[in-house]
Amino acid sequence: MGAALEKFLEETVRPGEQSSDYLMIMNGPEDGRTCALTKSLTVIGRLGSNDVALTLDPTISRVHAQVTREQGVYYIEDLNSTLGTEVDGKKLSAKKEMRDGTMILVGETFLCFRLASLEKP
């Protein structure tokens, strides 16, 4: 992960503030907002009823992608969205495991996956 991204993450979410693993919005009008991943299935999309509702980006499908947690491991999967989902700059074609710092692109919105347990003290 680049030094600028690490600095941004440290300034936006201070260690100890986030008690669960989360997604952080990295651009646009919701830049810096965090979305806790407290359930085993988290749906990302434009609908307000989604677990991670990204209502301000019209390029995101109503139900775009999902994050699943299986035995402590997180995976991302596209839900047949119109524009698809990218993970670390590559188009997602199947369910993919995520690691701390994984960058996700849905529509025109970048999300960064963070593990709270790896936050600096």
Kinemage of the C-alpha trace (Angstrom):
@kinemage 1
@onewidth
@group {chain A} dominant
@subgroup {mainchain}
@vectorlist {calphas} color= white
{ca met a 1} P 0.000 0.000 0.000
{ca gly a 2} L 1.294 3.456 -0.892
{ca ala a 3} L 2.472 5.891 1.766
{ca ala a 4} L -0.150 8.492 0.790
{ca leu a 5} L -2.981 5.948 1.163
{ca glu a 6} L -1.621 4.748 4.514
{ca lys a 7} L -1.408 8.346 5.781
{ca phe a 8} L -4.959 9.061 4.599
{ca leu a 9} L -6.285 5.965 6.382
{ca glu a 10} L -4.464 6.837 9.604
{ca glu a 11} L -5.863 10.379 9.570
{ca thr a 12} L -9.426 9.385 8.680
{ca val a 13} L -9.942 6.398 10.983
{ca arg a 14} L -7.834 6.545 14.093
{ca pro a 15} L -6.785 3.281 15.757
{ca gly a 16} L -9.346 2.128 18.274
{ca glu a 17} L -12.205 4.084 16.678
{ca gln a 18} L -13.304 1.182 14.487
{ca ser a 19} L -13.994 -2.010 16.434
{ca ser a 20} L -14.995 -4.173 13.468
{ca asp a 21} L -13.604 -4.791 10.013
{ca tyr a 22} L -14.923 -2.261 7.503
{ca leu a 23} L -15.056 -0.765 4.041
{ca met a 24} L -13.970 2.853 3.641
{ca ile a 25} L -15.183 5.029 0.781
{ca met a 26} L -12.108 6.533 -0.846
{ca asn a 27} L -13.517 9.170 -3.232
{ca gly a 28} L -16.499 11.269 -4.169
{ca pro a 29} L -18.998 13.049 -1.939
{ca glu a 30} L -18.926 10.289 0.695
{ca asp a 31} L -15.116 10.173 0.894
{ca gly a 32} L -13.953 8.920 4.289
{ca arg a 33} L -17.244 7.296 5.341
{ca thr a 34} L -16.774 3.849 6.836
{ca cys a 35} L -19.170 0.907 6.668
{ca ala a 36} L -18.725 -1.773 9.337
{ca leu a 37} L -18.787 -5.405 8.225
{ca thr a 38} L -20.648 -6.900 11.181
{ca lys a 39} L -22.657 -9.555 9.328
{ca ser a 40} L -21.569 -12.667 7.450
{ca leu a 41} L -23.209 -11.279 4.273
{ca thr a 42} L -22.996 -7.585 3.352
{ca val a 43} L -24.665 -6.286 0.179
{ca ile a 44} L -23.259 -3.232 -1.616
{ca gly a 45} L -25.385 -1.180 -3.997
{ca arg a 46} L -27.290 1.981 -4.818
{ca leu a 47} L -30.514 1.024 -3.003
{ca gly a 48} L -30.933 2.599 0.414
{ca ser a 49} L -31.886 -0.802 1.821
{ca asn a 50} L -28.436 -2.305 1.077
{ca asp a 51} L -26.022 -2.883 3.955
{ca val a 52} L -23.569 -0.539 2.203
{ca ala a 53} L -25.834 1.960 0.436
{ca leu a 54} L -23.948 4.111 -2.077
{ca thr a 55} L -26.892 6.200 -3.181
{ca leu a 56} L -24.888 9.150 -4.557
{ca asp a 57} L -23.144 7.222 -7.363
{ca pro a 58} L -25.614 6.657 -10.237
{ca thr a 59} L -23.161 4.258 -11.963
{ca ile a 60} L -23.585 1.665 -9.214
{ca ser a 61} L -26.219 -1.004 -9.775
{ca arg a 62} L -29.116 -1.205 -7.321
{ca val a 63} L -27.623 -4.454 -5.985
{ca his a 64} L -23.999 -4.412 -7.152
{ca ala a 65} L -21.743 -6.717 -5.116
{ca gln a 66} L -21.561 -8.617 -1.865
{ca val a 67} L -18.973 -9.283 0.800
{ca thr a 68} L -19.149 -12.588 2.636
{ca arg a 69} L -17.262 -13.662 5.735
{ca glu a 70} L -16.546 -17.388 5.939
{ca gln a 71} L -14.538 -18.704 8.888
{ca gly a 72} L -12.923 -15.310 9.415
{ca val a 73} L -11.977 -14.826 5.741
{ca tyr a 74} L -13.635 -12.113 3.635
{ca tyr a 75} L -14.615 -12.520 -0.017
{ca ile a 76} L -16.067 -10.112 -2.585
{ca glu a 77} L -18.354 -11.139 -5.414
{ca asp a 78} L -20.054 -9.186 -8.195
{ca leu a 79} L -23.840 -9.645 -8.395
{ca asn a 80} L -24.172 -9.322 -12.188
{ca ser a 81} L -23.902 -5.544 -11.984
{ca thr a 82} L -24.058 -3.437 -15.135
{ca leu a 83} L -20.467 -2.134 -14.983
{ca gly a 84} L -18.942 -4.973 -12.988
{ca thr a 85} L -16.630 -4.803 -10.001
{ca glu a 86} L -12.856 -4.376 -9.956
{ca val a 87} L -10.539 -5.625 -7.233
{ca asp a 88} L -7.048 -4.142 -7.051
{ca gly a 89} L -7.401 -2.877 -10.630
{ca lys a 90} L -8.611 -6.144 -12.185
{ca lys a 91} L -12.140 -6.950 -13.341
{ca leu a 92} L -13.738 -9.452 -10.972
{ca ser a 93} L -14.948 -12.616 -12.698
{ca ala a 94} L -15.398 -14.886 -9.652
{ca lys a 95} L -15.559 -14.673 -5.881
{ca lys a 96} L -12.225 -13.332 -4.599
{ca glu a 97} L -10.592 -13.338 -1.193
{ca met a 98} L -9.791 -9.921 0.273
{ca arg a 99} L -6.859 -8.886 2.414
{ca asp a 100} L -6.298 -5.732 4.448
{ca gly a 101} L -5.944 -2.834 2.001
{ca thr a 102} L -7.780 -4.502 -0.900
{ca met a 103} L -9.137 -1.791 -3.210
{ca ile a 104} L -12.586 -2.323 -4.726
{ca leu a 105} L -14.177 -0.297 -7.521
{ca val a 106} L -17.975 -0.345 -7.835
{ca gly a 107} L -19.326 2.092 -10.395
{ca glu a 108} L -17.102 5.130 -9.929
{ca thr a 109} L -16.674 4.610 -6.178
{ca phe a 110} L -13.489 3.206 -4.656
{ca leu a 111} L -13.734 1.244 -1.411
{ca cys a 112} L -10.827 0.064 0.714
{ca phe a 113} L -11.217 -3.087 2.810
{ca arg a 114} L -9.668 -2.769 6.270
{ca leu a 115} L -9.183 -5.280 9.066
{ca ala a 116} L -9.684 -3.538 12.415
{ca ser a 117} L -7.426 -6.098 14.109
{ca leu a 118} L -4.486 -4.823 12.032
{ca glu a 119} L -4.960 -1.150 12.932
{ca lys a 120} L -1.838 0.441 14.398
{ca pro a 121} L -2.010 1.024 18.178
